Structures are given as C-alpha cells and as structure tokens.
Amino acid sequence: MGIFDIFRKRRRHEEIHIGPGTRFVIGQPASYPTELAASLTDLFSTRPEVRSAYLALLQYPDRAEPPHTVIGINIDGGPEELLDQAGPRVRHVTKPNEFVDFVVISSGNQLSEYFSTIEPFYRAPGSP
C-alpha cells in the first residue's frame, strides 16, 4: 500500500501508488496556473460530491521528469467519473508535456497533510 495514490490525467487516467521512502518536494508553483484552477472550479461547482480542491506543485528529485501540478480533492465517493470529466478540461488548458495529477485527500498520507496547510482554490458552498 502506498503512502498516497495519484490519478494521472493525460490521455486517460491511471492510478499510481507512491510507496514509503519515495522522495518528493511539494509546494506552491511560482507561476500559479489560474486557467487550470478556473476550469476545474467550473467543473467542481457542478459536482455536489466535491467538497474542496487544492493545488500544488510536486517534484520527484530522483526522477528526470518535470514537476507535476497536483490537485488534491476532498470528495464523497470515488473519483473515476469526476476524473473522466476533468480530463478534457485539463488537456484544453495545459501543454502536451505537462503532468496534472489528482489525489484524493485522506488521512494518513503526506500530500493530504500538506493540503491541510494551504487554502483550497475551490470550496463547495456550505463546506467547512
């Protein structure tokens, strides 16, 4: 079991398990992807199961790949249908070589701990 699971949205979604000992750096992007956040906010506002969403930049220093934008979502239920709807929006506002990953926020993983320290870019009306 990984310390967190990532759902990568590019052409299709795939689940990635990140195991203990995996080194990563997470923080806020120097250039905030406002178009991506706005597009996802439009989608999330139509989905009552999405309580809140957060955005960060994730990099694996031991890998030769660019940093990934990661979207943390508080959601009631599974994310599969939401990810299917998010894919075209992500592709519309990102470059072909950019990664956008989604993680379901849950207790006990390091990404969720980070998201608890920042403000969400989306919060459903009436959600704490």
TORSE-904760 format. One line per field, with one value per residue: x, z, y of N, C-alpha, C, O in turn; residue number from 1; residue in three letters. Coordinates in nm, 2 decimals. Layout:
% residues N
nxx X; ...
nzz Z; ...
nyy Y; ...
caxx X; ...
cazz Z; ...
cayy Y; ...
cxx X; ...
czz Z; ...
cyy Y; ...
oxx X; ...
ozz Z; ...
oyy Y; ...
resi NUM; ...
resn ALA; ...
***
This chain:
% residues 128
nxx 0.08; 0.06; 0.19; 0.04; -0.21; -0.21; -0.39; -0.34; -0.40; -0.40; -0.40; -0.57; -0.68; -0.47; -0.38; -0.15; 0.07; 0.24; 0.51; 0.65; 0.94; 0.98; 1.11; 1.01; 0.93; 0.72; 0.51; 0.40; 0.33; 0.56; 0.45; 0.13; -0.12; -0.37; -0.57; -0.61; -0.70; -0.94; -1.09; -1.12; -1.26; -1.50; -1.60; -1.60; -1.79; -2.03; -2.05; -2.18; -2.05; -1.79; -1.61; -1.40; -1.10; -0.75; -0.44; -0.11; 0.25; 0.44; 0.74; 0.97; 1.28; 1.45; 1.39; 1.39; 1.20; 0.97; 0.83; 0.51; 0.18; -0.04; -0.36; -0.54; -0.82; -1.11; -1.36; -1.68; -1.72; -1.61; -1.35; -1.36; -1.55; -1.55; -1.28; -1.29; -1.44; -1.28; -1.05; -1.07; -1.08; -0.84; -0.66; -0.72; -0.62; -0.35; -0.01; 0.11; 0.33; 0.30; 0.23; -0.06; -0.18; -0.41; -0.51; -0.69; -0.79; -0.71; -0.68; -0.36; -0.17; 0.11; 0.07; -0.19; -0.15; 0.00; -0.18; -0.36; -0.25; -0.28; -0.48; -0.79; -0.84; -1.09; -1.40; -1.68; -2.01; -2.12; -1.94; -1.70
nzz 0.00; -0.09; 0.02; -0.07; -0.33; -0.67; -0.93; -1.25; -1.50; -1.83; -2.14; -2.06; -1.74; -1.49; -1.22; -0.97; -0.73; -0.47; -0.29; 0.05; 0.15; -0.10; -0.23; -0.24; -0.33; -0.23; -0.30; -0.35; -0.68; -0.87; -1.07; -1.08; -1.20; -1.32; -1.52; -1.53; -1.27; -1.27; -1.47; -1.36; -1.13; -1.24; -1.32; -1.08; -0.93; -1.03; -0.94; -0.68; -0.51; -0.47; -0.22; -0.16; -0.32; -0.39; -0.49; -0.59; -0.65; -0.74; -0.72; -0.80; -0.69; -0.76; -1.01; -1.36; -1.47; -1.54; -1.29; -1.14; -1.16; -0.90; -0.80; -0.52; -0.39; -0.19; -0.16; -0.18; -0.22; -0.50; -0.73; -1.01; -1.22; -1.20; -1.27; -1.54; -1.65; -1.59; -1.74; -2.03; -1.98; -1.85; -2.05; -2.23; -2.12; -2.07; -2.16; -2.39; -2.27; -2.00; -1.67; -1.49; -1.19; -0.99; -0.65; -0.41; -0.11; 0.20; 0.53; 0.68; 0.48; 0.32; 0.13; 0.17; 0.43; 0.36; 0.21; 0.40; 0.51; 0.34; 0.16; 0.00; -0.36; -0.45; -0.29; -0.19; -0.16; 0.17; 0.27; 0.52
nyy -0.12; 0.22; 0.54; 0.74; 0.77; 0.85; 0.99; 1.01; 1.25; 1.25; 1.14; 0.94; 0.81; 0.69; 0.49; 0.55; 0.43; 0.56; 0.47; 0.41; 0.59; 0.71; 0.99; 1.33; 1.67; 1.92; 2.21; 2.55; 2.66; 2.87; 3.02; 3.06; 2.83; 2.97; 2.95; 2.67; 2.62; 2.78; 2.65; 2.39; 2.47; 2.55; 2.30; 2.15; 2.29; 2.20; 1.96; 1.79; 1.62; 1.70; 1.85; 2.02; 2.16; 2.16; 2.30; 2.22; 2.20; 1.93; 1.76; 1.50; 1.45; 1.25; 1.17; 1.20; 1.39; 1.65; 1.89; 1.82; 1.94; 1.91; 1.81; 1.82; 1.66; 1.68; 1.45; 1.30; 0.97; 0.77; 0.88; 0.84; 0.90; 1.18; 1.23; 1.14; 1.35; 1.57; 1.53; 1.63; 1.90; 1.96; 1.89; 2.09; 2.32; 2.29; 2.22; 1.97; 1.83; 1.86; 1.75; 1.67; 1.57; 1.40; 1.37; 1.19; 1.33; 1.21; 1.08; 1.03; 1.04; 1.19; 1.40; 1.48; 1.59; 1.81; 1.96; 2.03; 2.25; 2.47; 2.71; 2.61; 2.61; 2.58; 2.56; 2.40; 2.55; 2.59; 2.40; 2.31
caxx 0.00; 0.14; 0.16; -0.07; -0.24; -0.22; -0.46; -0.28; -0.49; -0.34; -0.50; -0.66; -0.63; -0.40; -0.36; 0.00; 0.09; 0.37; 0.55; 0.73; 1.08; 0.98; 1.14; 0.94; 0.92; 0.59; 0.50; 0.32; 0.41; 0.60; 0.35; 0.01; -0.20; -0.50; -0.66; -0.64; -0.78; -1.07; -1.16; -1.16; -1.36; -1.63; -1.64; -1.63; -1.91; -2.14; -2.04; -2.20; -1.97; -1.66; -1.62; -1.30; -0.99; -0.63; -0.34; 0.03; 0.35; 0.51; 0.86; 1.05; 1.42; 1.53; 1.34; 1.42; 1.08; 0.94; 0.74; 0.37; 0.08; -0.12; -0.48; -0.60; -0.97; -1.20; -1.47; -1.76; -1.73; -1.49; -1.32; -1.34; -1.64; -1.50; -1.16; -1.32; -1.49; -1.17; -0.95; -1.07; -1.06; -0.70; -0.59; -0.75; -0.55; -0.21; 0.07; 0.12; 0.43; 0.27; 0.15; -0.16; -0.21; -0.51; -0.50; -0.80; -0.74; -0.75; -0.59; -0.25; -0.07; 0.19; 0.01; -0.31; -0.10; 0.04; -0.30; -0.43; -0.18; -0.30; -0.62; -0.83; -0.88; -1.23; -1.47; -1.83; -2.09; -2.16; -1.84; -1.61
cazz 0.00; -0.10; 0.11; -0.13; -0.46; -0.76; -1.05; -1.35; -1.62; -1.96; -2.23; -1.98; -1.61; -1.44; -1.08; -0.94; -0.59; -0.42; -0.17; 0.15; 0.10; -0.22; -0.21; -0.33; -0.28; -0.27; -0.26; -0.44; -0.81; -0.88; -1.17; -1.05; -1.32; -1.29; -1.61; -1.49; -1.15; -1.31; -1.54; -1.26; -1.04; -1.31; -1.32; -0.94; -0.89; -1.08; -0.88; -0.54; -0.42; -0.44; -0.11; -0.18; -0.40; -0.36; -0.59; -0.55; -0.75; -0.69; -0.79; -0.75; -0.72; -0.81; -1.14; -1.47; -1.53; -1.49; -1.18; -1.18; -1.09; -0.83; -0.75; -0.41; -0.39; -0.09; -0.24; -0.13; -0.32; -0.59; -0.83; -1.15; -1.31; -1.20; -1.35; -1.68; -1.69; -1.57; -1.84; -2.14; -1.93; -1.82; -2.18; -2.30; -2.07; -2.04; -2.28; -2.40; -2.19; -1.86; -1.60; -1.39; -1.12; -0.89; -0.54; -0.31; 0.02; 0.30; 0.65; 0.69; 0.37; 0.33; 0.04; 0.24; 0.53; 0.30; 0.16; 0.52; 0.55; 0.24; 0.13; -0.13; -0.47; -0.46; -0.17; -0.22; -0.07; 0.29; 0.32; 0.62
cayy 0.00; 0.34; 0.65; 0.81; 0.73; 0.96; 0.96; 1.10; 1.28; 1.29; 1.09; 0.86; 0.82; 0.57; 0.50; 0.54; 0.41; 0.61; 0.39; 0.47; 0.61; 0.79; 1.13; 1.43; 1.81; 1.98; 2.35; 2.62; 2.69; 3.01; 3.08; 2.98; 2.80; 3.03; 2.90; 2.54; 2.63; 2.83; 2.55; 2.29; 2.53; 2.54; 2.16; 2.11; 2.36; 2.13; 1.82; 1.81; 1.53; 1.76; 1.94; 2.12; 2.12; 2.23; 2.29; 2.23; 2.15; 1.82; 1.71; 1.39; 1.49; 1.14; 1.13; 1.30; 1.44; 1.79; 1.89; 1.79; 2.00; 1.80; 1.86; 1.74; 1.68; 1.62; 1.41; 1.19; 0.86; 0.75; 0.99; 0.79; 0.98; 1.31; 1.23; 1.14; 1.48; 1.66; 1.51; 1.72; 2.04; 1.96; 1.89; 2.21; 2.44; 2.26; 2.18; 1.83; 1.77; 1.89; 1.65; 1.71; 1.46; 1.42; 1.28; 1.20; 1.37; 1.12; 1.09; 0.94; 1.05; 1.32; 1.50; 1.53; 1.67; 1.94; 2.03; 2.09; 2.38; 2.57; 2.73; 2.55; 2.70; 2.56; 2.51; 2.40; 2.62; 2.52; 2.31; 2.38
cxx 0.09; 0.11; 0.05; -0.09; -0.26; -0.30; -0.41; -0.38; -0.41; -0.44; -0.60; -0.61; -0.57; -0.37; -0.21; 0.00; 0.23; 0.41; 0.63; 0.87; 1.09; 1.01; 1.06; 0.94; 0.79; 0.58; 0.40; 0.40; 0.44; 0.50; 0.22; -0.08; -0.35; -0.61; -0.70; -0.73; -0.92; -1.15; -1.21; -1.27; -1.50; -1.68; -1.68; -1.76; -2.04; -2.15; -2.06; -2.11; -1.83; -1.68; -1.52; -1.18; -0.87; -0.53; -0.20; 0.12; 0.43; 0.62; 0.92; 1.19; 1.50; 1.48; 1.37; 1.29; 1.04; 0.84; 0.60; 0.28; -0.01; -0.24; -0.53; -0.75; -1.03; -1.33; -1.54; -1.77; -1.60; -1.47; -1.33; -1.42; -1.59; -1.37; -1.19; -1.37; -1.37; -1.07; -0.95; -1.04; -0.91; -0.62; -0.61; -0.66; -0.40; -0.14; 0.08; 0.22; 0.41; 0.19; 0.06; -0.21; -0.32; -0.49; -0.63; -0.74; -0.80; -0.65; -0.48; -0.16; -0.01; 0.13; -0.11; -0.26; -0.06; -0.08; -0.38; -0.36; -0.20; -0.45; -0.66; -0.86; -1.03; -1.29; -1.62; -1.90; -2.14; -2.06; -1.75; -1.47
czz 0.00; 0.01; 0.06; -0.27; -0.55; -0.88; -1.15; -1.47; -1.73; -2.06; -2.17; -1.84; -1.57; -1.30; -1.05; -0.78; -0.56; -0.29; -0.07; 0.10; -0.03; -0.18; -0.30; -0.25; -0.33; -0.22; -0.36; -0.57; -0.81; -0.97; -1.15; -1.17; -1.30; -1.39; -1.58; -1.37; -1.18; -1.38; -1.45; -1.16; -1.11; -1.31; -1.18; -0.89; -0.93; -1.02; -0.73; -0.45; -0.40; -0.34; -0.12; -0.27; -0.38; -0.47; -0.54; -0.67; -0.68; -0.78; -0.72; -0.79; -0.78; -0.95; -1.24; -1.54; -1.47; -1.37; -1.23; -1.10; -1.03; -0.77; -0.64; -0.40; -0.26; -0.16; -0.17; -0.24; -0.40; -0.69; -0.97; -1.25; -1.32; -1.28; -1.50; -1.73; -1.68; -1.69; -1.96; -2.10; -1.90; -1.95; -2.25; -2.25; -2.03; -2.17; -2.28; -2.31; -2.04; -1.80; -1.50; -1.32; -1.02; -0.77; -0.45; -0.17; 0.12; 0.42; 0.63; 0.57; 0.37; 0.24; 0.11; 0.36; 0.48; 0.27; 0.28; 0.57; 0.45; 0.22; 0.00; -0.24; -0.50; -0.33; -0.20; -0.11; 0.05; 0.34; 0.42; 0.56
cyy 0.12; 0.44; 0.74; 0.75; 0.85; 0.91; 1.06; 1.12; 1.33; 1.25; 1.00; 0.86; 0.68; 0.59; 0.47; 0.53; 0.46; 0.54; 0.47; 0.48; 0.69; 0.94; 1.22; 1.56; 1.86; 2.13; 2.42; 2.66; 2.84; 3.09; 3.00; 2.96; 2.84; 2.97; 2.75; 2.54; 2.68; 2.72; 2.44; 2.34; 2.52; 2.40; 2.13; 2.17; 2.29; 1.99; 1.83; 1.72; 1.59; 1.87; 2.05; 2.07; 2.21; 2.20; 2.30; 2.19; 2.05; 1.78; 1.60; 1.42; 1.37; 1.09; 1.24; 1.34; 1.57; 1.78; 1.87; 1.89; 1.89; 1.87; 1.77; 1.76; 1.61; 1.58; 1.30; 1.09; 0.85; 0.86; 0.96; 0.88; 1.12; 1.33; 1.22; 1.27; 1.59; 1.65; 1.61; 1.86; 2.06; 1.97; 2.02; 2.33; 2.41; 2.22; 2.03; 1.76; 1.80; 1.78; 1.72; 1.58; 1.50; 1.32; 1.30; 1.23; 1.27; 1.13; 0.99; 0.94; 1.19; 1.43; 1.56; 1.62; 1.81; 2.02; 2.09; 2.22; 2.49; 2.59; 2.66; 2.65; 2.69; 2.50; 2.52; 2.48; 2.54; 2.42; 2.38; 2.41
oxx 0.18; 0.00; -0.01; 0.00; -0.33; -0.27; -0.44; -0.43; -0.35; -0.54; -0.72; -0.50; -0.62; -0.35; -0.16; -0.05; 0.33; 0.33; 0.68; 0.92; 1.20; 0.93; 1.06; 0.96; 0.75; 0.63; 0.34; 0.52; 0.37; 0.47; 0.21; -0.10; -0.43; -0.72; -0.82; -0.84; -1.02; -1.27; -1.32; -1.35; -1.60; -1.80; -1.79; -1.83; -2.15; -2.24; -1.96; -2.10; -1.76; -1.76; -1.55; -1.17; -0.89; -0.54; -0.17; 0.07; 0.48; 0.61; 0.94; 1.23; 1.60; 1.53; 1.37; 1.28; 1.09; 0.78; 0.56; 0.31; -0.04; -0.23; -0.55; -0.79; -1.00; -1.40; -1.48; -1.83; -1.50; -1.56; -1.31; -1.37; -1.59; -1.36; -1.12; -1.34; -1.37; -1.01; -0.85; -0.98; -0.85; -0.54; -0.52; -0.64; -0.34; -0.20; 0.07; 0.20; 0.50; 0.10; 0.10; -0.27; -0.33; -0.45; -0.67; -0.66; -0.92; -0.54; -0.49; -0.07; -0.07; 0.14; -0.12; -0.33; -0.09; -0.09; -0.45; -0.42; -0.16; -0.53; -0.59; -0.89; -1.09; -1.23; -1.67; -1.86; -2.19; -2.08; -1.72; -1.39
ozz 0.08; 0.08; 0.13; -0.33; -0.51; -0.93; -1.14; -1.53; -1.73; -2.08; -2.22; -1.82; -1.61; -1.25; -1.10; -0.71; -0.61; -0.19; -0.09; 0.03; -0.06; -0.10; -0.42; -0.13; -0.44; -0.11; -0.44; -0.56; -0.76; -0.95; -1.20; -1.25; -1.28; -1.35; -1.59; -1.36; -1.13; -1.35; -1.46; -1.12; -1.04; -1.28; -1.16; -0.81; -0.88; -1.05; -0.66; -0.33; -0.31; -0.35; -0.09; -0.29; -0.36; -0.55; -0.45; -0.77; -0.57; -0.90; -0.60; -0.90; -0.85; -1.00; -1.20; -1.66; -1.36; -1.35; -1.35; -0.98; -1.09; -0.70; -0.66; -0.39; -0.24; -0.21; -0.10; -0.34; -0.37; -0.72; -1.06; -1.35; -1.42; -1.35; -1.58; -1.84; -1.76; -1.72; -1.99; -2.17; -1.94; -1.97; -2.32; -2.33; -1.97; -2.27; -2.17; -2.27; -1.96; -1.86; -1.44; -1.39; -0.97; -0.80; -0.43; -0.13; 0.13; 0.40; 0.57; 0.56; 0.40; 0.28; 0.11; 0.39; 0.54; 0.30; 0.27; 0.65; 0.48; 0.26; -0.09; -0.21; -0.57; -0.27; -0.24; 0.00; 0.03; 0.45; 0.40; 0.62
oyy 0.13; 0.43; 0.81; 0.70; 0.94; 0.80; 1.18; 1.02; 1.44; 1.31; 1.00; 0.91; 0.58; 0.71; 0.37; 0.62; 0.41; 0.56; 0.57; 0.40; 0.73; 0.99; 1.20; 1.57; 1.85; 2.16; 2.35; 2.69; 2.93; 3.20; 2.89; 3.05; 2.76; 2.95; 2.72; 2.47; 2.63; 2.71; 2.39; 2.27; 2.49; 2.38; 2.07; 2.11; 2.32; 1.91; 1.87; 1.75; 1.54; 1.97; 2.17; 1.95; 2.33; 2.11; 2.39; 2.14; 2.07; 1.77; 1.60; 1.40; 1.40; 0.99; 1.36; 1.32; 1.61; 1.68; 1.90; 1.91; 1.80; 1.98; 1.65; 1.88; 1.49; 1.67; 1.22; 1.12; 0.92; 0.93; 1.05; 0.93; 1.18; 1.42; 1.29; 1.31; 1.68; 1.75; 1.67; 1.94; 2.16; 2.06; 2.07; 2.42; 2.49; 2.19; 1.97; 1.65; 1.76; 1.72; 1.82; 1.50; 1.61; 1.21; 1.42; 1.15; 1.25; 1.18; 0.88; 0.85; 1.29; 1.55; 1.68; 1.72; 1.91; 2.14; 2.19; 2.29; 2.60; 2.51; 2.65; 2.77; 2.77; 2.41; 2.62; 2.49; 2.43; 2.36; 2.50; 2.46
resi 1; 2; 3; 4; 5; 6; 7; 8; 9; 10; 11; 12; 13; 14; 15; 16; 17; 18; 19; 20; 21; 22; 23; 24; 25; 26; 27; 28; 29; 30; 31; 32; 33; 34; 35; 36; 37; 38; 39; 40; 41; 42; 43; 44; 45; 46; 47; 48; 49; 50; 51; 52; 53; 54; 55; 56; 57; 58; 59; 60; 61; 62; 63; 64; 65; 66; 67; 68; 69; 70; 71; 72; 73; 74; 75; 76; 77; 78; 79; 80; 81; 82; 83; 84; 85; 86; 87; 88; 89; 90; 91; 92; 93; 94; 95; 96; 97; 98; 99; 100; 101; 102; 103; 104; 105; 106; 107; 108; 109; 110; 111; 112; 113; 114; 115; 116; 117; 118; 119; 120; 121; 122; 123; 124; 125; 126; 127; 128
resn MET; GLY; ILE; PHE; ASP; ILE; PHE; ARG; LYS; ARG; ARG; ARG; HIS; GLU; GLU; ILE; HIS; ILE; GLY; PRO; GLY; THR; ARG; PHE; VAL; ILE; GLY; GLN; PRO; ALA; SER; TYR; PRO; THR; GLU; LEU; ALA; ALA; SER; LEU; THR; ASP; LEU; PHE; SER; THR; ARG; PRO; GLU; VAL; ARG; SER; ALA; TYR; LEU; ALA; LEU; LEU; GLN; TYR; PRO; ASP; ARG; ALA; GLU; PRO; PRO; HIS; THR; VAL; ILE; GLY; ILE; ASN; ILE; ASP; GLY; GLY; PRO; GLU; GLU; LEU; LEU; ASP; GLN; ALA; GLY; PRO; ARG; VAL; ARG; HIS; VAL; THR; LYS; PRO; ASN; GLU; PHE; VAL; ASP; PHE; VAL; VAL; ILE; SER; SER; GLY; ASN; GLN; LEU; SER; GLU; TYR; PHE; SER; THR; ILE; GLU; PRO; PHE; TYR; ARG; ALA; PRO; GLY; SER; PRO
***
